[in-house]
Amino acid sequence: MKISRLLAGVGAVAVGGLVLSGCGNPYQSEVVEGTEINVAYNEGFMAFNSNSSAGNNTANSNIKYITDSASSWAYYDNTPELVRNTDFGTFDKTSDDPLTVNYKITADAVWSDGVPIDEADMLMHWAAMGGLVEGGWAPAATTGWNLISQTPEIAEKEITLVYDQQYVDWELIQPLGVSAHGTYALAYPDEYADVQAAWDTYKGSQSDDDFTKYSDAAKSFAETAKQKVIDAITNGDTEVLTKLATAWNDAYVYTTMPESPAAFLTAGQYNLLETKEDEYTTVVANPLFTWGESPKYEKITVRAIADSTTALQALQSGELDIWSGQPTADILEFAQSISNAEVQQGIQASHEHVDLTVNNGGPFDAAAYGDDEAKALAVRQAFLKTIPRQEIVDKIIRPLQSDAVVRNANLVSAADTVRYPILTEDNGSVEYTDVDIQGAIDLLAQAGVSTPIEVGFWYPEGNVRRGQEFELIAASAAKAGFQLVDESEPNWAFTDPSQFPINPHDAVIFAWSQTSLAVGGSDQIYACYDEPSAKGGNYMGYCNEDVTDLLHTLNVTADADEQTDLLNQAEQLIWADAVTIPIFQFPGLTVASDQVTGVKAMPLSPDYFWNFWEWAPAEAAAE
């Protein structure tokens, strides 16, 4: 994350009617030549495939949204309301029994090498996301996709998904991610040699003729590569699928520009131009883009600035145009003092929480006590009793949002005025309302666990607010005998199952950021899993079969009252297992220079990036 992990579902409101978006007129570029906008995020880009477990974080998804969102069937505006993107294609439910949805690409949409976006790309995305196809695919979440066990029927630029059961959030399924031919090229680079050579020539010359040669070579390669991807999926060719899955999982993870253009093929308004680890990522207007909304800036540079003061100083001096981050009271005051900027505040659909790892042999794992589950539970409960949630809210959040309160539900936020009161009435959170040091000490004594207890605690290095939270938690926990060890690092390595199949940290603090208003999706965090590649966001190693069943049932339940009951049951069990604890809902702060127009804050991820195509130089907008 760098600020937060993405949560594809878990919303408070079911998806309602869809708004239609589509200009309907021939595309005309509105890019202003020579313009560049500098924006900031608190962490840097590190992976291009944001659908993979390794790539699932907000910093990556912001870039992917800018480069590829034009080739999606729907997106959220800042109402937030789901908007159908008819400039790209259509999707329609063609049957209720079984639930069947047909997707068509109606635009002459192409990847940044000129290869058409088509059914091979959609079919590979289905194979990657469901956890049902061999090869070892490691998606960030399988929710919804795991209900589509039947290999989809495909036609030219068309795919039909048939669900095994009703899926309440079917409108949010979008069958397109990274390119099929690009993934095949990364899996079989020798077969891509001619395209690579043509790219290297173009890269050196930057001539239109050399780009055409590169594009022609890519198209020729793609004809065969796409068919090989389709054949491997439909015929169950394990050897090819394993290579494709490995490339899909790992080959898109990078912090400097890769040699192979197959690793950064884009499908929208911008192409990836340059990225430098923990510094910046620059995208440039895509000359092949001819569908959807035209952007206004020729280049967008997203700078990785962890320190909020540094970011605002850059904005004040004119070096930066837009910033949003995790503010403190001092940062809000500073932002409001900048005369050449507009400040937008609001509540974000992200919430801070602490997770405890229960499968790494550490203090919260029963394995540390001879598989004594009761003893491990007591240690977890004792630790959670020491977390000063109210103090964190009072000292860090209320100066930003005077009415901020502690969040007491894992599965819904207070914005859901119907469900939140139900889920918090009797879920067990009352046991952790106040810090209870004596209660923690008593629990440890009753369990026969001696202190001090060393707890490896991770937070993202360089994040000021999280650093403050760590200090408050460490000071409080120490009073009950918990010795917190600072294991902060900036790269969120524990989230990549290829690096760490098991989370090495005993406790971690970060935020879940909602990308939608989905009802389901919590199974990607709290459901049991068999293989590390299938754990999604369950970095805790948590497994309660009853919780898993409840959340899987939620995904296929349409009745609102039944949904509430399922959520309530799961919420109570999660609290009873003492594996995680919510702290607060994020206060949002977006600051934009008066040199740019069209910046609009957004509660869901991708935050203010949601309408990047509307950003325009103030001078150009005034003309």
C-alpha positions, -999 to 999 in steps of 0.1 A, spaced: 0 0 0 18 24 6 -12 42 21 -35 13 21 -44 -20 7 -73 -21 -18 -105 -37 -8 -125 -46 -39 -157 -51 -20 -169 -46 15 -192 -16 12 -222 -2 30 -246 1 1 -256 -23 -26 -249 -12 -62 -280 5 -75 -288 19 -109 -260 27 -133 -254 61 -148 -244 60 -185 -214 78 -198 -204 81 -234 -197 111 -256 -211 94 -287 -191 117 -310 -159 110 -329 -128 113 -307 -110 146 -308 -78 150 -287 -79 179 -262 -43 173 -250 -25 206 -246 9 201 -261 38 207 -237 17 206 -205 27 185 -174 11 182 -140 28 171 -109 7 153 -83 17 134 -52 9 102 -33 25 91 -1 42 61 -16 56 50 -49 46 27 -77 61 -8 -76 39 -31 -96 19 -28 -128 -6 -56 -123 -27 -43 -95 -50 -73 -96 -22 -96 -83 -16 -102 -47 18 -86 -50 5 -56 -68 -27 -49 -48 -21 -15 -33 -34 19 -38 -2 34 -51 0 9 -79 -37 11 -87 -36 49 -90 -11 45 -119 -31 16 -134 -63 36 -132 -47 65 -152 -33 42 -179 -61 17 -182 -95 29 -168 -107 40 -202 -108 3 -211 -133 -6 -184 -170 -11 -185 -178 10 -155 -162 33 -129 -173 53 -99 -178 90 -99 -174 110 -66 -211 108 -57 -202 79 -55 -223 63 -82 -214 36 -107 -211 50 -142 -213 27 -173 -185 35 -198 -203 30 -231 -174 46 -249 -155 13 -244 -182 -14 -244 -214 -29 -230 -223 -55 -205 -257 -70 -200 -273 -96 -178 -288 -120 -203 -302 -146 -178 -311 -148 -142 -310 -186 -140 -282 -192 -143 -269 -157 -138 -253 -149 -172 -236 -117 -182 -223 -108 -216 -195 -83 -222 -187 -67 -255 -159 -43 -265 -175 -20 -290 -146 5 -293 -117 2 -316 -96 -1 -285 -59 -12 -287 -30 -18 -263 -2 8 -265 16 -14 -290 -14 -12 -314 -26 -47 -307 -64 -49 -304 -79 -55 -270 -101 -86 -274 -115 -118 -261 -81 -134 -254 -74 -106 -228 -108 -111 -212 -104 -149 -211 -70 -147 -194 -84 -123 -168 -111 -149 -159 -84 -176 -157 -62 -154 -134 -89 -141 -110 -110 -171 -101 -86 -194 -84 -101 -222 -105 -76 -226 -133 -44 -245 -129 -10 -228 -129 -7 -210 -95 -23 -177 -103 -22 -154 -72 -49 -128 -75 -55 -102 -48 -91 -115 -44 -112 -142 -61 -146 -129 -49 -172 -133 -75 -148 -148 -100 -147 -180 -79 -184 -185 -88 -177 -187 -125 -163 -223 -128 -175 -228 -164 -150 -218 -190 -165 -187 -206 -177 -187 -242 -158 -162 -263 -164 -145 -296 -148 -116 -314 -142 -90 -287 -168 -107 -266 -171 -129 -235 -200 -145 -216 -197 -153 -179 -220 -179 -164 -222 -180 -126 -227 -211 -106 -248 -191 -81 -264 -157 -79 -237 -131 -72 -250 -99 -56 -222 -77 -69 -221 -89 -105 -221 -54 -119 -187 -48 -105 -170 -77 -123 -148 -64 -152 -131 -90 -173 -99 -71 -183 -66 -66 -166 -31 -69 -181 -27 -80 -218 -28 -116 -228 -1 -113 -255 21 -92 -232 19 -119 -204 27 -146 -229 57 -125 -241 69 -123 -205 64 -160 -200 82 -169 -233 106 -140 -240 125 -159 -267 94 -159 -289 92 -122 -284 127 -115 -296 117 -98 -329 93 -75 -312 119 -67 -285 144 -58 -312 119 -36 -330 111 -19 -297 148 -13 -289 153 3 -323 123 26 -317 134 34 -282 167 47 -296 153 66 -326 118 77 -314 108 79 -351 73 72 -363 85 48 -389 103 27 -362 72 27 -340 51 14 -369 77 -14 -374 75 -22 -337 37 -22 -337 36 -44 -368 59 -69 -352 38 -68 -320 6 -75 -340 22 -104 -358 34 -119 -325 0 -113 -308 -19 -133 -334 -1 -165 -324 4 -156 -287 -33 -148 -281 -43 -181 -296 -18 -199 -275 -33 -183 -244 -68 -193 -254 -57 -228 -262 -39 -233 -229 -69 -221 -209 -95 -241 -229 -74 -273 -231 -60 -271 -195 -23 -271 -206 -7 -270 -172 28 -263 -185 18 -232 -204 -7 -221 -177 21 -223 -151 44 -201 -171 16 -176 -178 6 -175 -141 42 -170 -130 45 -141 -154 12 -126 -143 21 -129 -107 57 -117 -108 68 -101 -141 48 -70 -136 65 -62 -103 92 -35 -108 103 -1 -96 124 9 -126 113 6 -162 117 -29 -175 135 -37 -208 105 -55 -222 76 -33 -234 53 -63 -228 55 -54 -190 39 -20 -194 13 -23 -222 -14 2 -214 -51 4 -225 -62 40 -221 -54 77 -222 -18 74 -210 13 53 -214 39 45 -188 69 66 -196 93 64 -166 94 52 -130 120 56 -104 118 38 -71 103 58 -42 106 90 -63 82 93 -92 62 77 -120 55 96 -152 29 88 -178 25 105 -212 -6 109 -234 -12 78 -256 -12 87 -293 -31 56 -301 -60 64 -277 -92 73 -297 -121 62 -274 -135 78 -243 -127 111 -227 -97 130 -238 -72 141 -212 -59 176 -211 -23 173 -199 4 157 -220 22 143 -190 13 134 -155 40 128 -129 30 111 -97 56 119 -71 62 97 -41 63 120 -11 59 104 22 63 135 43 31 157 41 50 189 51 74 184 22 45 178 -2 27 209 9 58 230 7 63 218 -29 27 227 -36 31 262 -20 62 269 -41 45 257 -74 65 225 -78 34 204 -71 -2 207 -82 -23 181 -63 -17 163 -30 -38 140 -8 -25 121 21 -28 111 58 -28 145 75 -21 155 110 -35 187 127 -4 206 118 -7 195 82 -43 207 79 -34 241 94 -5 243 69 -28 234 39 -53 260 49 -26 287 50 -16 282 14 -31 311 -5 -27 296 -40 -45 263 -32 -80 249 -26 -85 226 3 -112 199 1 -121 178 32 -144 148 37 -146 113 50 -129 86 30 -140 50 26 -108 37 42 -104 26 78 -73 21 100 -69 -12 117 -44 -35 134 -41 -72 123 -25 -99 144 -7 -128 126 -19 -162 138 2 -186 117 38 -174 120 48 -191 152 47 -157 170 30 -146 202 -5 -147 187 -2 -181 171 -13 -212 191 18 -230 178 38 -209 202 20 -226 231 19 -262 220 -11 -256 198 -31 -243 228 -57 -222 210 -72 -209 243 -39 -196 254 -32 -179 221 -66 -163 222 -60 -149 256 -27 -133 245 -45 -118 215 -73 -104 236 -48 -90 261 -29 -72 234 -60 -57 218 -70 -45 253 -39 -23 253 -44 -6 220 -54 30 228 -80 35 201 -97 65 218 -64 82 224 -53 78 188 -86 93 177 -84 122 202 -48 131 195 -44 124 158 -78 124 141 -101 148 160 -79 178 153 -87 171 116 -123 160 121 -139 173 153 -167 147 153 -144 117 147 -151 86 167 -136 51 172 -148 27 146 -163 -5 161 -171 -27 132 -149 -45 107 -174 -52 80 -193 -19 76 -187 17 84 -208 42 103 -219 56 69 -242 26 67 -267 41 92 -289 9 90 -263 -18 95 -236 -2 116 -258 1 147 -269 -35 143 -234 -48 138 -220 -28 168 -248 -35 193 -235 -69 205 -204 -78 185 -179 -78 214 -163 -45 207 -174 -32 241 -146 -53 256 -121 -30 239 -138 4 242 -113 16 268 -77 6 274 -77 -21 301 -42 -27 312 -52 -46 343 -76 -68 323 -47 -76 299 -24 -85 328 -51 -107 343 -57 -125 310 -20 -133 306 -17 -145 342 -48 -167 338 -33 -182 307 0 -188 323 19 -166 299 49 -148 312 61 -114 302 77 -96 285 61 -107 252 80 -95 222 57 -84 193 72 -76 159 51 -47 147 51 -34 112 40 0 98 50 17 66 83 34 71 81 71 65 44 74 72 43 101 99 8 94 112 14 56 114 46 63 132 27 84 158 1 55 162 29 30 167 44 51 195 11 54 213 4 16 209 39 7 220 37 29 252 4 15 262 12 -22 254 44 -20 274 23 -14 306 9 -49 302 42 -66 294 42 -64 256 75 -52 241 69 -39 206 98 -43 181 97 -17 153 97 -37 121 87 -8 98 99 -9 62 86 9 31 79 -19 6 50 -39 22 70 -70 15 47 -91 37 19 -87 13 37 -106 -15 31 -143 -11 60 -151 -34 84 -134 -9 66 -143 23 40 -171 21 35 -164 58 35 -129 72 68 -125 93 54 -97 114 33 -104 145 12 -73 141 6 -48 112 -12 -15 109 -26 -2 77 -59 8 61 -84 -10 39 -95 13 11 -128 5 -6 -129 7 -44 -167 2 -46 -200 0 -28 -201 -38 -30 -220 -57 -4 -198 -88 -5 -160 -92 -8 -150 -95 29 -140 -131 22 -109 -118 5 -97 -108 40 -113 -131 65 -119 -164 46 -98 -196 51 -73 -204 23 -53 -235 13 -24 -220 -5 -5 -187 1 -12 -176 -35 -49 -178 -26 -49 -158 6 -58 -125 -10 -57 -99 18 -57 -124 46 -22 -116 58 -32 -128 93 -34 -164 83 -68 -164 99 -92 -193 95 -126 -197 110 -148 -220 89 -180 -205 101 -168 -170 91 -158 -183 57 -192 -199 52 -211 -168 62 -191 -145 40 -193 -168 10 -231 -170 15 -232 -132 17 -217 -130 -18 -247 -149 -32 -275 -134 -11 -297 -107 -26 -321 -101 3 -310 -71 23 -323 -84 57 -305 -117 51 -273 -98 42 -275 -79 74 -279 -111 94 -250 -127 77 -228 -97 83 -238 -95 119 -230 -132 126 -196 -129 109 -188 -96 127 -194 -113 161 -172 -142 153 -143 -121 141 -144 -100 173 -146 -132 193 -114 -146 176 -95 -113 185 -74 -112 153 -80 -77 142 -93 -44 156 -106 -13 137 -95 21 149 -109 50 128 -124 60 95 -100 81 74 -105 119 74 -99 130 38 -78 160 28 -71 170 -9 -52 201 -17 -50 214 -53 -31 244 -67 -50 272 -84 -30 264 -115 -51 233 -122 -89 230 -126 -112 199 -124 -98 184 -92 -126 167 -72 -122 147 -40 -135 112 -39 -143 90 -9 -135 57 -27 -102 46 -41 -87 59 -65 -94 91 -45 -88 123 -65 -74 104 -95 -110 93 -104 -115 120 -130 -79 127 -141 -91 133 -177 -109 165 -164 -78 180 -149 -67 210 -170 -43 239 -168 -61 269 -154 -50 291 -183 -63 266 -209 -96 261 -190 -101 299 -190 -97 303 -227 
